[in-house]
């Protein structure tokens, strides 16, 4: 992704908790707002964060999304520092969701299916530790479901001779917002419609503790057999037909 992003101005400032709020370009919610009552949050790394973020903001029940950096050592890293590979950070997507409308099971289904977690320190043509597959959780109550979903997805991958999952899973408490021009980048007029994800086309079924809330019709909007299917879809969140 980095090599295609030469035109971005280098003097842009990172979003910080002390700055004015930044409204989500699609959901119109504050991307910096922490989860409230009956909400929860999690951080996913699925390669280039541009396409990954769009996968999650389209799901019903998601309150807000943002892109950023996590999992490394450097405080307040810049995009260029992360792309250099020296910070230890991964490009990630932070998702805040309404627990009454969508379950973490649904988010995990999207995570495992939208990229290839068997690729180590890369995703598609993007190579480097910054593109590694990651799940960074902040709520201990989510750990069992995360690990159970990984075990179940590995079994499905084994049936297809698809290799071993390389996803890094750990609890973290630090997340740095990426520069504002990266936020909901694919929804910006004139943006380069790029996504490095290479889905395995293997689906996640039931797993221990799962509690899917989204109906099948939602997942019919994502056909991983179509190359770059997320890029081909519009930016609007998917609506549930009552």
N, C-alpha and C positions, 0 to 999 in steps of 0.2 A: 504494500500500500504506500509506503513512504516515497518510493521513487516516482509515484504518480502525483505527488502533492507538492510540487515545487512552487506553485503560484501563491501559496498561503503566506500572508504577511507574518514575519517573525516577531513583530512587536506586539502581538495580541497578548492580552493578560489572561491568566488562568482564573477560573471562577473560584472564589473562596467563600467560606461561610460568612465572612464579614461584608461581602458586597451585596448590592441590591439583588432581589430575586430575579431569576432567569426563567421566563415562562416557556414551557414545553411548546415547541412549534406546532404540534398536532393536538395534544391533550389539553393544552392551555393551563397546565398546573405548574407549580413551582418545582423545578427539578432538584432544588437543594433542600426541600422540605423533608424532614425525617418522618418515619412512619408514626402514625398516630394510633389511637385506640381502634382496634379491629383492623389494623393494618400491619404489614410486616415487610421486611426488605431482605434482599440477597444480592450477591454480586457474581456475575458469570463472565468467563472469558471464553470466547468462541472464535478466535482469530481476529481479523479486522473488526473493530467495534462499530463501524458504520452500518454494515448489513445486520450484524447481530442485534443492535438496538431496535431496528425496525421490526424484527421478528417478535420482540416482546411488547412493543407499544401497540401492536395490532390486536393483542389478546384482550377480550372483555374482562373487566375487573382489575386491570392494571391501572394504578393511580398515576404514576409517573415513571419515567426512565431517564437515565443520563449516562454519558460515557465518561470514563476516567481511567485512572491508573491505580493498581493495587498489587500487593504481594511482594514488593521489593523493599529496598533499604533507603533510597533517597527521599528526603522530604520535598514536597511540592515540585515534582519533576516536570519538565516541559515535554512536549510531544517529541521534539528532536532528541532529547536525552533518552527518552524511553525507546525510541526507534534505534538508537545506537546500541542497545542491548546492555549497557553498563549499569543501569539502575536496578535491575532485577524485577522491575514492574512488568505486569502484563496489561495489555489493552483490555478493558473490561466494561461491562454494562451493569449499572445498578438498577434494580427493579424494585419498586414499591407497589404492593398490591393490597386490595381489599380482601380480607380472608373470608368474607361472607359470599363473595362473588367468584373467586377463583382460588384454587388450592395450590400449595407449593408443588403438588404432584403434577399439575398442568404445566407449571413453569419448568419442572424437570423434564417433562416429556418434550417440550420445545427445545430445551437445552441439548439433550442427547441427540435429538433428531435433526437439528438445524446445522450441525457441523460434524466433523469426523474426529471423535475423541481418541482414536487410536494413533493419530499422527503426533509425534513427539516434537515439541518446540517448533511447530509450524501449522499452517492451515492453508491448504491449496498452494498457491504460488508465493505466499508470504512466509518467510522463513526467519526464525529467531525466537528466543525465549519470550519476547513480548507478545507473540502470537500463540502462546501455549493455551491448552484447554484447562480451565480452572473453575472451581466452585468455591467461593469464599463466603462463608456464612457468619452471621453475627448473633443469631439466635440458636442457642444450644438445643432447643426443642426440635429443630429442623434436621439435626445431624443424622438421626436414625433413618429418616425418609431418604435423605440424600444417599447414604451408603446402601440402603436397600434398592434404590433405583439403579445405582451403579451395578450392583450384583445382578439384577434382573436384566439390565441392558447387555451386560457382558455375556449372559447366557444366550441372548438373541443374536449377538454378534458371532458367538461360537457356532451357531447353527449355519451361519453364512460364511464361515471361515474368514472373518473380517479382522482378526488381530485382537490385541489386548488394549484395554483402555489405559491411556496415559494421563488422564485428568488429575490435576493437583486439587486436593480437597483439604481445606483447613479453615479454622476459625481465625478471623482477623478483625481488627477494630479501626483500621485506618484506610481511608479511601480518598483519593485526590481527584477532583473534577478536572476533566480535560478542558482545554481552551474552548471558548464559547463557539468558535466556528465549527467545532467537531460535533456539537450537540445536535442531534437529529439531522445529521449532515445530509442524508439522502432525501430529506424533505426540503432542502434549500434549493431555490430556483437556480438552475445552471450547474448544480453539483455533478460531479462525475459519478455515475451510477456504478459503483464498484463494490464487489463482495467477494471475499476470498474463500468463504466456507465451501466445503466439499462433503455434503451429507453422505452417510453410508447407505441411505435408503432403507435402513433397518428401523422398524418402529418399536417403541417402548410400550409394552402392555401393562398388565397389572403387576404390582409388586407389594411386598409386605408393608402395610401401613398406608397404601395409596388411597386417595380420596378425591378422585377426579370430579370436578364440578362442571367443566365445559362439555357441551354436547358434541357429538360426532360432527355435526355440520360445521363447527368451527375448524376442525382439523382438515376438512375437505378443501379449505382454502389454501392449504400448503401441500403441494405435490412435489416432493423432493426428487421425483424422477425427471422433472423439468429443470434444466440447468438454470441456476440463478433465479429460482421461482420467486424469491422474496423481492428481487429487483423488478420483476415483471408485474407485481401487484401494486395497487395504489397505496397511498400513505394512510388512508383512513382506518381507524380501528374497526374490527369486525363486529357486527351487531348480531345479537342472538334473536332469532325469530321466535316470538311467543305464540 
